[in-house]
Amino acid sequence: MTVHKTGDIVALGEAMVEFNQTSNPTPDEAPLYLQGFGGDTSNAAIAAARAGARVAYLTRLGADRWGDRLMDLWQRENVGTATVLRDPQAPTGLYFVSHDAKGHHFSYARAGSAASRMQAADLAHWQDAIARSQWLHLSGISLAISASACDTALAAIQHARSVGTHVALDSNLRLSLWPLARAQACIGQAVRMCDLFLPSLEDLTALTGLTQAQDIIGWSHAQGAAQVVLKLGADGAIASDGKLQRTVPGHSVQAVDATGAGDCFAGNLLARLSAGDSLWDATAYANAAAAVSVQGYGAVAPLPRHDAVLDFLMKAHTP
């Protein structure tokens, strides 16, 4: 059964409060942190909304001050909140981002968070929103935060498939959240049920042992994903529909923080696919949006709006 689609994207997962390091102190100094917001699928939802898509978010939040601030954020960003459940018995999760010569590093305070207490029964609140959207977006983190959240995510995927809603899955492998064997089993199951898989080279090397882009794309299609966009970070992306592949090269920019770059890519890709772009055009647009986003600090603040991406692309193509 296919339901009339009045929305573009619903994203499922955990939103969190972010504290992002903005200084490089000496040993005698304390680092400075910028308070913002994060959570991979929440970042992607906001990115898609800024790109012009009709978006809603599926999650649980604590009935606390930080949960209130996240609700305010989504409402400002035109992300639907009617599907957000509040849990008075659990807190909203937090995380910290630090930076050094090796890149960015995450520390989490999310154990027992409201989102980790998602249950398959919560799907009763979300079925209509999923059915009326073109895409359901999830990630490896959506599956990893708890066993009940994994069950909820897989049930949401099954429901989406039953009502003609496409499923997009971002690998976002975090081995600090679960053992490799469980990640392989759960992400593998989700890939087999998705329409569009968004792996990164680093994630899939850790997950499968494969190191070559073509092998990873082949593995992804073999699992059942009809479309695959392999994210290569600063080197761009490779998009494949199983018959044709196109490589989108990276853009040379002054990157300061790549915290939400992959989420920005996912949200913009889905926004453009929802608007009717081809996989190839949507990938090129998403690649440009991610290049814009890494030039600012935080997961949410640098997410570009549609005009900024178009301006970037115009300048990139100007001799």
KOLLO-794108 format. One record per residue (C-alpha): z, x, y. Coordinates in pm, 1 decimal, always signed. Layout:
% KOLLO-794108
+----------+----------+----------+
!       pz !       px !       py !
+----------+----------+----------+
!        Z !        X !        Y !
...
+----------+----------+----------+
% end
This chain:
% KOLLO-794108
+----------+----------+----------+
!       pz !       px !       py !
+----------+----------+----------+
!     +0.0 !     +0.0 !     +0.0 !
!    -95.8 !   +132.6 !   +342.9 !
!    +91.4 !     +5.2 !   +649.3 !
!    -64.5 !    -15.2 !   +995.5 !
!    +17.0 !   +311.3 !  +1174.2 !
!   +174.2 !   +263.7 !  +1514.6 !
!   +331.3 !   +611.0 !  +1527.4 !
!   +205.6 !   +963.4 !  +1471.9 !
!   +487.4 !  +1172.3 !  +1326.4 !
!   +836.8 !  +1128.7 !  +1185.9 !
!  +1028.8 !  +1448.5 !  +1112.1 !
!  +1326.5 !  +1475.3 !   +877.0 !
!  +1591.8 !  +1745.8 !   +879.2 !
!  +1883.6 !  +1891.9 !  +1069.7 !
!  +1905.5 !  +1940.7 !  +1445.3 !
!  +2157.9 !  +2192.5 !  +1573.6 !
!  +2308.3 !  +2333.9 !  +1889.7 !
!  +2178.4 !  +2683.6 !  +1961.5 !
!  +2340.2 !  +2984.9 !  +2127.2 !
!  +2066.8 !  +3243.2 !  +2187.5 !
!  +2150.5 !  +3597.9 !  +2291.0 !
!  +1985.6 !  +3691.9 !  +2620.2 !
!  +2139.5 !  +4035.9 !  +2686.5 !
!  +2160.4 !  +4369.7 !  +2507.9 !
!  +2514.3 !  +4482.0 !  +2587.0 !
!  +2665.5 !  +4824.6 !  +2549.3 !
!  +2939.1 !  +4860.7 !  +2284.5 !
!  +3198.5 !  +4787.9 !  +2554.1 !
!  +3030.6 !  +4467.5 !  +2676.5 !
!  +3012.7 !  +4116.5 !  +2535.7 !
!  +2665.3 !  +3967.8 !  +2480.4 !
!  +2550.6 !  +3673.6 !  +2689.6 !
!  +2418.0 !  +3360.0 !  +2520.8 !
!  +2200.9 !  +3076.7 !  +2648.0 !
!  +2302.8 !  +2737.1 !  +2509.5 !
!  +2012.2 !  +2531.5 !  +2385.8 !
!  +1907.0 !  +2327.1 !  +2085.5 !
!  +1731.8 !  +2400.7 !  +1760.5 !
!  +1672.9 !  +2294.0 !  +1404.8 !
!  +1324.2 !  +2350.5 !  +1271.0 !
!  +1197.6 !  +1995.6 !  +1227.5 !
!  +1363.2 !  +1883.8 !  +1551.8 !
!  +1183.3 !  +2166.5 !  +1732.3 !
!   +857.4 !  +2056.8 !  +1570.9 !
!   +918.8 !  +1694.8 !  +1672.0 !
!   +975.6 !  +1793.8 !  +2035.5 !
!   +671.5 !  +2022.3 !  +2028.8 !
!   +459.4 !  +1733.9 !  +1900.4 !
!   +594.9 !  +1495.7 !  +2162.8 !
!   +519.1 !  +1745.2 !  +2440.5 !
!   +166.6 !  +1765.6 !  +2300.5 !
!   +134.9 !  +1390.3 !  +2345.7 !
!   +217.4 !  +1255.3 !  +1997.8 !
!   +431.8 !   +948.3 !  +1921.9 !
!   +729.3 !  +1093.2 !  +1738.9 !
!  +1063.1 !   +988.1 !  +1586.7 !
!  +1338.4 !  +1187.8 !  +1417.9 !
!  +1523.5 !  +1114.1 !  +1093.7 !
!  +1866.3 !  +1273.3 !  +1060.9 !
!  +2242.3 !  +1241.8 !  +1079.0 !
!  +2446.5 !  +1374.0 !  +1372.6 !
!  +2816.9 !  +1407.2 !  +1423.1 !
!  +2982.1 !  +1148.0 !  +1645.6 !
!  +3073.7 !  +1431.8 !  +1881.8 !
!  +2979.1 !  +1575.6 !  +2220.5 !
!  +2708.7 !  +1797.7 !  +2075.0 !
!  +2555.7 !  +1502.7 !  +1893.5 !
!  +2550.8 !  +1309.9 !  +2221.5 !
!  +2368.8 !  +1598.5 !  +2389.0 !
!  +2107.3 !  +1609.1 !  +2114.8 !
!  +2051.4 !  +1234.9 !  +2152.8 !
!  +2006.3 !  +1287.8 !  +2527.3 !
!  +1759.4 !  +1570.0 !  +2457.7 !
!  +1541.0 !  +1359.2 !  +2229.1 !
!  +1542.1 !  +1069.5 !  +2470.4 !
!  +1431.9 !  +1300.0 !  +2753.1 !
!  +1159.1 !  +1440.2 !  +2529.0 !
!  +1026.2 !  +1100.3 !  +2417.3 !
!  +1135.5 !  +1149.6 !  +2056.1 !
!  +1247.9 !   +820.2 !  +1904.3 !
!  +1619.9 !   +804.6 !  +1819.7 !
!  +1652.5 !   +458.9 !  +1662.6 !
!  +1641.3 !   +636.0 !  +1323.7 !
!  +1925.4 !   +879.6 !  +1403.7 !
!  +2248.2 !   +800.9 !  +1215.5 !
!  +2588.5 !   +906.1 !  +1356.0 !
!  +2857.1 !  +1031.5 !  +1117.7 !
!  +3215.8 !  +1015.7 !  +1252.1 !
!  +3343.4 !  +1223.1 !   +959.9 !
!  +3132.3 !  +1537.2 !  +1005.5 !
!  +3030.8 !  +1765.7 !  +1294.6 !
!  +2694.2 !  +1849.4 !  +1442.7 !
!  +2584.7 !  +2196.7 !  +1325.0 !
!  +2571.3 !  +2511.5 !  +1540.8 !
!  +2388.4 !  +2843.2 !  +1512.8 !
!  +2363.8 !  +3174.2 !  +1696.6 !
!  +2057.5 !  +3394.8 !  +1748.9 !
!  +2085.7 !  +3768.8 !  +1812.4 !
!  +1803.4 !  +4013.6 !  +1883.3 !
!  +1741.4 !  +4380.6 !  +1809.2 !
!  +1455.3 !  +4615.5 !  +1733.8 !
!  +1408.1 !  +4451.0 !  +1393.3 !
!  +1358.0 !  +4101.5 !  +1539.3 !
!  +1579.2 !  +3794.3 !  +1565.2 !
!  +1872.8 !  +3715.9 !  +1337.5 !
!  +2051.6 !  +3386.4 !  +1269.4 !
!  +2419.3 !  +3308.7 !  +1209.8 !
!  +2508.1 !  +2949.9 !  +1118.2 !
!  +2811.6 !  +2724.2 !  +1151.4 !
!  +2665.1 !  +2430.9 !   +960.4 !
!  +2876.1 !  +2396.5 !   +642.7 !
!  +2972.8 !  +2032.7 !   +597.3 !
!  +2759.7 !  +1921.9 !   +891.7 !
!  +2661.5 !  +1559.4 !   +939.3 !
!  +2299.5 !  +1630.6 !   +845.2 !
!  +2404.5 !  +1799.3 !   +521.0 !
!  +2566.1 !  +1466.3 !   +426.1 !
!  +2234.1 !  +1281.7 !   +423.1 !
!  +2206.3 !  +1051.1 !   +123.0 !
!  +1911.1 !   +886.0 !    -46.1 !
!  +2063.4 !   +553.9 !    +64.2 !
!  +1987.5 !   +658.0 !   +424.3 !
!  +1621.4 !   +602.3 !   +343.2 !
!  +1682.1 !   +228.7 !   +385.0 !
!  +1717.9 !   +297.6 !   +760.6 !
!  +1401.3 !   +509.2 !   +771.1 !
!  +1147.3 !   +341.9 !   +544.5 !
!   +979.0 !   +140.1 !   +818.3 !
!   +946.9 !   +438.0 !  +1054.2 !
!   +791.9 !   +646.7 !   +775.1 !
!   +552.6 !   +369.6 !   +677.6 !
!   +431.4 !   +321.4 !  +1034.8 !
!   +363.5 !   +690.8 !  +1101.4 !
!    +58.9 !   +896.6 !  +1016.5 !
!   +268.9 !  +1196.8 !   +910.4 !
!   +609.5 !  +1271.2 !   +760.6 !
!   +712.2 !  +1629.0 !   +840.9 !
!   +976.6 !  +1821.4 !   +645.9 !
!  +1066.1 !  +2182.8 !   +572.6 !
!  +1231.0 !  +2405.2 !   +319.0 !
!  +1546.3 !  +2381.6 !   +530.3 !
!  +1536.9 !  +2000.6 !   +504.3 !
!  +1566.6 !  +2053.9 !   +128.0 !
!  +1813.3 !  +2342.5 !   +136.9 !
!  +2107.4 !  +2220.9 !   +345.4 !
!  +2262.2 !  +2029.7 !    +52.7 !
!  +2177.7 !  +1874.6 !   -282.4 !
!  +2201.2 !  +1525.0 !   -134.6 !
!  +1973.7 !  +1621.8 !   +155.7 !
!  +1720.5 !  +1756.1 !    -95.4 !
!  +1731.1 !  +1428.9 !   -288.4 !
!  +1689.2 !  +1238.5 !    +38.8 !
!  +1391.6 !  +1448.7 !   +145.3 !
!  +1214.7 !  +1410.3 !   -189.7 !
!  +1277.0 !  +1034.5 !   -184.6 !
!  +1129.7 !  +1020.4 !   +167.2 !
!   +820.5 !  +1206.4 !    +45.0 !
!   +778.2 !   +963.7 !   -243.6 !
!   +808.7 !   +668.6 !     -6.3 !
!   +556.7 !   +821.0 !   +234.7 !
!   +304.0 !   +863.5 !    -44.8 !
!   +352.8 !   +502.1 !   -151.3 !
!   +272.9 !   +366.1 !   +196.5 !
!    -21.5 !   +589.3 !   +288.0 !
!   +166.9 !   +829.4 !   +514.7 !
!    +59.1 !  +1192.9 !   +491.6 !
!   +321.8 !  +1456.5 !   +414.9 !
!   +343.9 !  +1796.8 !   +586.4 !
!   +579.0 !  +2064.4 !   +455.1 !
!   +674.2 !  +2386.1 !   +635.0 !
!   +804.1 !  +2649.0 !   +391.7 !
!  +1084.4 !  +2778.5 !   +619.9 !
!  +1259.9 !  +2960.2 !   +338.2 !
!  +1623.6 !  +3048.0 !   +410.5 !
!  +1774.1 !  +3222.4 !   +109.8 !
!  +2112.1 !  +3226.7 !   +284.9 !
!  +2123.7 !  +2851.0 !   +217.5 !
!  +2042.6 !  +2844.2 !   -154.6 !
!  +1959.5 !  +3064.1 !   -456.5 !
!  +1601.3 !  +3177.3 !   -503.0 !
!  +1561.4 !  +2992.8 !   -833.5 !
!  +1662.1 !  +2661.1 !   -678.0 !
!  +1438.9 !  +2724.7 !   -376.8 !
!  +1145.9 !  +2791.6 !   -610.3 !
!  +1207.6 !  +2469.2 !   -801.7 !
!  +1266.0 !  +2240.3 !   -502.8 !
!  +1001.4 !  +2378.9 !   -267.8 !
!   +756.2 !  +2390.5 !   -557.2 !
!   +818.7 !  +2022.9 !   -627.2 !
!   +773.8 !  +1934.6 !   -260.0 !
!   +448.7 !  +2133.9 !   -234.6 !
!   +312.6 !  +1939.2 !   -530.3 !
!   +378.2 !  +1616.3 !   -335.6 !
!   +251.5 !  +1719.3 !     +9.2 !
!    -87.7 !  +1682.5 !   +176.1 !
!    -50.6 !  +1977.4 !   +413.8 !
!   +148.2 !  +2292.7 !   +337.3 !
!   +245.8 !  +2534.6 !   +614.2 !
!   +371.1 !  +2854.2 !   +449.0 !
!   +435.2 !  +3187.9 !   +613.7 !
!   +332.3 !  +3512.7 !   +448.8 !
!   +692.3 !  +3636.2 !   +442.8 !
!   +829.2 !  +3313.4 !   +292.7 !
!   +576.6 !  +3290.9 !    +12.4 !
!   +608.6 !  +3657.5 !    -77.7 !
!   +982.4 !  +3599.8 !   -125.1 !
!   +926.2 !  +3271.0 !   -306.7 !
!   +642.8 !  +3368.2 !   -541.3 !
!   +616.8 !  +3748.3 !   -536.6 !
!   +258.7 !  +3721.5 !   -408.0 !
!   +172.0 !  +3953.9 !   -120.2 !
!   -193.0 !  +3881.4 !    -40.5 !
!   -297.4 !  +3595.1 !   +185.3 !
!   -572.4 !  +3473.4 !    -48.2 !
!   -337.8 !  +3467.8 !   -345.2 !
!    -81.8 !  +3266.2 !   -148.8 !
!   -343.6 !  +3015.7 !    -34.4 !
!   -471.5 !  +2986.8 !   -391.4 !
!   -118.0 !  +2931.9 !   -524.1 !
!    -56.3 !  +2660.9 !   -264.4 !
!   -371.8 !  +2470.4 !   -354.6 !
!   -297.3 !  +2511.2 !   -724.6 !
!    +37.9 !  +2338.8 !   -671.9 !
!   -144.7 !  +2037.4 !   -527.6 !
!   -156.0 !  +2082.6 !   -148.7 !
!   -495.6 !  +1960.8 !    -29.4 !
!   -472.9 !  +2149.3 !   +300.4 !
!   -298.5 !  +2481.3 !   +362.8 !
!   -239.2 !  +2666.7 !   +688.9 !
!    -94.1 !  +3011.5 !   +625.8 !
!    +98.6 !  +3134.9 !   +929.2 !
!    +59.3 !  +3506.9 !   +997.4 !
!   +280.5 !  +3538.2 !  +1305.9 !
!   +124.2 !  +3755.7 !  +1574.8 !
!   -187.7 !  +3791.0 !  +1357.0 !
!   -271.2 !  +3420.0 !  +1380.4 !
!   -331.1 !  +3186.4 !  +1087.5 !
!   -568.8 !  +3101.9 !   +802.7 !
!   -658.2 !  +2735.0 !   +747.9 !
!   -799.8 !  +2611.4 !   +417.4 !
!   -902.3 !  +2271.8 !   +281.3 !
!   -968.9 !  +2411.1 !    -67.0 !
!  -1340.8 !  +2445.3 !     -5.5 !
!  -1364.9 !  +2614.1 !   +333.8 !
!  -1140.8 !  +2868.1 !   +505.3 !
!  -1123.9 !  +2978.2 !   +865.0 !
!   -915.3 !  +3254.7 !  +1017.3 !
!   -772.7 !  +3203.5 !  +1365.7 !
!   -681.8 !  +3540.5 !  +1520.0 !
!   -358.3 !  +3591.7 !  +1708.6 !
!   -326.6 !  +3616.8 !  +2086.2 !
!   -197.1 !  +3926.3 !  +2262.1 !
!   +107.2 !  +3817.1 !  +2464.6 !
!   +437.9 !  +3964.3 !  +2578.1 !
!   +667.1 !  +3809.7 !  +2318.2 !
!  +1040.3 !  +3795.4 !  +2395.2 !
!  +1170.7 !  +3544.6 !  +2137.6 !
!   +992.6 !  +3406.9 !  +1831.3 !
!  +1282.7 !  +3179.9 !  +1729.9 !
!  +1088.0 !  +2853.1 !  +1731.5 !
!   +730.9 !  +2978.1 !  +1712.7 !
!   +661.3 !  +2843.8 !  +1363.7 !
!   +810.9 !  +2506.3 !  +1454.1 !
!   +600.2 !  +2496.2 !  +1769.9 !
!   +295.2 !  +2569.8 !  +1555.4 !
!   +377.9 !  +2289.7 !  +1310.6 !
!   +446.1 !  +2027.7 !  +1576.4 !
!   +131.5 !  +2102.9 !  +1772.6 !
!    -81.6 !  +2115.2 !  +1458.1 !
!    +38.0 !  +1769.0 !  +1353.3 !
!     -3.0 !  +1632.0 !  +1704.3 !
!   -365.2 !  +1738.4 !  +1714.9 !
!   -435.8 !  +1615.0 !  +1360.9 !
!   -283.7 !  +1280.3 !  +1461.9 !
!   -515.6 !  +1273.5 !  +1762.1 !
!   -817.2 !  +1315.2 !  +1532.3 !
!   -888.1 !  +1689.4 !  +1556.2 !
!  -1029.9 !  +1873.6 !  +1256.7 !
!   -801.6 !  +2106.9 !  +1064.0 !
!   -980.5 !  +2401.7 !  +1223.5 !
!   -949.9 !  +2282.3 !  +1583.3 !
!   -589.4 !  +2174.6 !  +1530.2 !
!   -503.5 !  +2518.2 !  +1389.7 !
!   -660.4 !  +2696.1 !  +1686.5 !
!   -466.7 !  +2474.7 !  +1927.3 !
!   -138.8 !  +2524.9 !  +1739.4 !
!   -192.0 !  +2900.0 !  +1733.2 !
!   -231.1 !  +2903.0 !  +2111.7 !
!    +74.9 !  +2682.5 !  +2162.0 !
!   +287.2 !  +2919.8 !  +1952.2 !
!   +161.7 !  +3216.1 !  +2155.2 !
!   +277.7 !  +3042.8 !  +2472.5 !
!   +616.2 !  +2958.8 !  +2323.9 !
!   +716.6 !  +3314.8 !  +2228.4 !
!   +708.7 !  +3417.8 !  +2593.5 !
!  +1038.2 !  +3238.4 !  +2665.8 !
!  +1389.1 !  +3234.5 !  +2519.3 !
!  +1521.5 !  +2964.9 !  +2288.1 !
!  +1373.4 !  +2725.7 !  +2036.6 !
!  +1312.8 !  +2428.7 !  +2268.5 !
!  +1286.4 !  +2541.6 !  +2629.7 !
!   +959.4 !  +2741.4 !  +2585.1 !
!   +775.8 !  +2470.6 !  +2387.5 !
!   +461.6 !  +2413.0 !  +2594.0 !
!   +316.3 !  +2087.2 !  +2716.1 !
!    -46.8 !  +1996.3 !  +2658.2 !
!   -170.5 !  +2115.7 !  +2999.3 !
!     -9.3 !  +2456.8 !  +2952.6 !
!   -182.7 !  +2506.3 !  +2616.6 !
!   -519.6 !  +2403.6 !  +2759.8 !
!   -468.7 !  +2645.2 !  +3051.4 !
!   -380.6 !  +2925.2 !  +2808.2 !
!   -688.9 !  +2857.8 !  +2596.9 !
!   -913.2 !  +2847.4 !  +2902.0 !
!   -782.4 !  +3185.5 !  +3021.3 !
!   -806.3 !  +3330.5 !  +2669.9 !
!  -1174.8 !  +3235.6 !  +2653.2 !
!  -1256.5 !  +3356.9 !  +3004.7 !
!  -1424.0 !  +3700.4 !  +2999.9 !
+----------+----------+----------+
% end
